Amino acid sequence: MSKMKPYGQIGITEAQIDMLGVAENFCREKSPIDKVRAQMETELGYDADVWKEMGALGWLGVAVPEEFGGVGLSLTEVTPVAEQLGRYMLSTPFASTTLAAQALIVGGAKSQKSEVLPQIANGRAATLALSEHNGDWELENIETTAAQDKAGYRLTGTKTFVMNLMSAHWVIISAMLEGKPALFCVSKSELPNDNIRRETLVDETKRSYELTLEELLVGAETLMELDKASVTLKHIHLAANLLSAAELTGGCQSCIDYTVEYLKTRKQFGKLIGSYQALKHPTVDAFVDYQKSRSLLYAAAYSFDTQDIAVGVGEIAVRMAKAQADKAMSFAADRSIQFHGGFGFTYDCDAQLYRRRAIFNASQYGDARYHKGKLAELLF
């Protein structure tokens, strides 16, 4: 089946439909809510056996070129998987590994692609170390520095929100080299464990770490294509927002289902609370927002690999999808907490998990307000 799509068209591909069905069944079976809560208490934060199964299914190689051991498709076909992972809150290093692979595909040297991408396609995890204490969502605002050394480069700085670092085999680190952004693909084994600190997140289903670099010496071969660093960072930014929008959209669907089930069973004053208009109308509003989110998500996914980023069309689609998904998930989770009454404000209510997921995803790569500001620049 050809991957070429008419410019500006939106829709859904046959490959997306196939991936959606497989991913939905897999995630439903592997990630019931009681297991999600159990994994929150573990150090790793996910089931390593489930992660191996995902690797065996080939999900990590979907967007990896065939010449490097992948399927040769794109993030268009990865989106349904990310959506279902979010729907069932199946936490794994999937997103961080997918983004690391994208970074290598766009900006990696041939030798790096040949070495790392086949192993990622076979299920080995990787991650990104791009965020810093400045909290800037503009990935080129980098405070970490790289200084050339006879033996390679010395990296100095602090990285935050390094997702699933303890599970990763490779880490892609951003730094400023001679006044220009640069990316380094570093083996996790080269990072001293004493320089890694687990962070406390509002979303306890996820794991992230702070990485301190104190003149860390890395080999010259770790430097990715220097002249492609800026393009790579922009690609990562948009790809990360696409996957985040997918995760939020899936989570929004699950949150609404959870709320409706409660409204259909809880009685007050002898009536099901779902019969009251004050609860029905906001629930419908949440569902409408979800439908908008899903439409924008698949429009962005469908065009992601073919739209001309230079003219901003693909970027507009992604930013619209993330802004709407942020809004939809936040509203649905807020209403769910409210409708569950006093129980909704307790830790045992699953609505808390959805609200925490919305808060955390908004903090990564841009919230709705940030993306709306970007859209204003692109559209007006």
C-alpha angles and dihedrals in degrees: 000000000000118000094206115113130186112264113266096006120133128205144102127282128225089244090055091052091051093047091047094055095047094044094048093053093044096048094045091054098041101040116046111165094254090057090048089056092046092053090053088069095054127090094233094046096216143054109269091202092055089050090054090051090053089053091050090051088059096238093137091055098049094099096032116104116254092240088065097047099272136119093255099232126114146239086285088076094037092060097077090053092051090047093055093044087056093044092057096030091236101171117204136134088269099117096041092047093047091051092048089052090050090052091054093045092054102033110012126114117249092252092051092050092048093050104039109027097062090052092049089050088054093054109274114141127235135173147193130248102196108119121088139184090272087075092216116157089204098095094204091065092094126167097177111098134210121205122191115244132184089252096042131285135332115219121204126180145066127275125198135196093029096169120222091348094159090057097045127102094195134030124199108212127193122215141156112257116188090337096311132098114260135180127213126196103212130181112244088229089069092062115090111235090223088066093057122085126179113235126221110239132193086227102063093187089074134067125214134164142204113234120202117201115198105182089311108192114224128175124262089245091066093070111103123213102306096203090054098049097099093046089047093052091051091049091050091049093054095040091050091051091049092053091043091052089051092051092048093047092052091046091050091056091051092047092053091048090051092050095046091050089056093047089053095052108031115090129198126177087000095302134097106256089226088071092068115097091218087067100032097056098052089046090055089047089053091050092049090051089050092052090050089050093051093047092052091044095056092042088056093043094048093054100033099101098038108035116102105250089193091070092042099240096121091041092052091052094051095046091049090050094050094045092050094044091051091051095044097049093045093050095045092049093046092052091046091055091047095048092050089061118204091350089058090067093054127093092242094064111096090215085077090063092055094047092049091049090053092050094049096045090050088057093055120080094340141326127236094273092051093051093046088055090052091047090053089057092048099044105036 
